[in-house]
Amino acid sequence: MLLNNIEYGLMNNPLRAAIQRRYEARRLLRIGGRMAAGAALEIGCGRGVGVELILELFGASTVDAFDLDPRMVSAARKRLRDHGDRVRLWVGDATAIAAPDATYDAVFDFGIIHHIPDWRGALAEISRVLKPGGRFYTEEMLASFITHPIVQRVLDHPRSDRFDAPTYIDALGRCGLTPLGSRRLGKSVVWCVASKPSVR
């Protein structure tokens, strides 16, 4: 679902970018480590901050990225224009990723899955496009946060079938992904890195 005006503003400011760079991305790095180069995908790329982090901190050779909101994709194109053919952007949906099976060495989710009504379908798509041995780096807001009365009054999120950390990590396993490690911030946020098992 598209962000409302308040959340659009919250996601597009220097403080959000600083938190993503200095805290969120580094937490995922501590859990899952850097990529060994290769191709990465970011779902819900926003204005492109995550793409920069995937290139600079995580070590991707190339990044494909999409967002449901054309405004975000336009802003990301402007931000990332100097990266040339290392970055490819489009308007897209995480429940129908426009990529063949086993395309990416890593997929990144900086807080997008909880916006998706069919979040299990999105996880299945992420597993589909990951190569065997590939990793899924995910940061997610949990049900206790997004269903809080104040948050519900200010932000628009799907309200039914939301997940806590155990439910989310279990769903990763049901999609064929093996959690390698996770961290939580109370009952509000989970960070997890999962791997798609290699074919034997």
Secondary structure as GFF3:
##gff-version 3
##sequence-region A 1 200
A	DSSP	alpha_helix	5	11	.	.	.	ID=ss1
A	DSSP	alpha_helix	14	19	.	.	.	ID=ss2
A	DSSP	pi_helix	20	24	.	.	.	ID=ss3
A	DSSP	alpha_helix	25	32	.	.	.	ID=ss4
A	DSSP	beta_strand	39	43	.	.	.	ID=ss5
A	DSSP	alpha_helix	49	56	.	.	.	ID=ss6
A	DSSP	beta_strand	62	67	.	.	.	ID=ss7
A	DSSP	alpha_helix	70	80	.	.	.	ID=ss8
A	DSSP	three_ten_helix	81	86	.	.	.	ID=ss9
A	DSSP	beta_strand	87	91	.	.	.	ID=ss10
A	DSSP	beta_strand	104	110	.	.	.	ID=ss11
A	DSSP	three_ten_helix	113	115	.	.	.	ID=ss12
A	DSSP	alpha_helix	119	129	.	.	.	ID=ss13
A	DSSP	beta_strand	130	141	.	.	.	ID=ss14
A	DSSP	alpha_helix	143	146	.	.	.	ID=ss15
A	DSSP	alpha_helix	149	154	.	.	.	ID=ss16
A	DSSP	alpha_helix	165	174	.	.	.	ID=ss17
A	DSSP	beta_strand	178	185	.	.	.	ID=ss18
A	DSSP	beta_strand	189	195	.	.	.	ID=ss19
###
